[in-house]
Amino acid sequence: MEIERKYLIKELAELPFRPEDYPSREIEQGYLCTDPVVRVRRDGNSYFLTYKSKGLMAREEYNLPLTRDSYEHLREKADGRLITKTRYVIPLENGLSLELDIFHGDLAPLILAEIEFPSRESAEAYQAPRWLGRDVTFSTEYHNSSLSRI
């Protein structure tokens, strides 16, 4: 089960840290289907086919490893736009991590931040700092599957 909150970052300058001071990786992903969500992703040098159930803050997620050739074959079958982004991983208090996604191409200058939680209760109780911006957890507009639609 994936339990996460998602925030819309207006400007990198509003963050209390410099993303480039943290580890990052390049991600490319396309959607074979958006209802239910079936995605192919290249994450650095790793490749995955992912299924996500319906839901907003909490939903099931299954990742199956792919070979590079399988990924490239399935990527060509993707509907809509291919999403490219740089993901920075920033440690937070209480063992949490922030995944900061800076989108490229025609989705730039979009910046989203996600925080995964160990339970629904901890996600609901989370008090976000102001710099995280607007909470878009319950908006399907900011799901990557929605962003993939041209």
Disulfide bonds with the S-S distance in Angstrom:
none
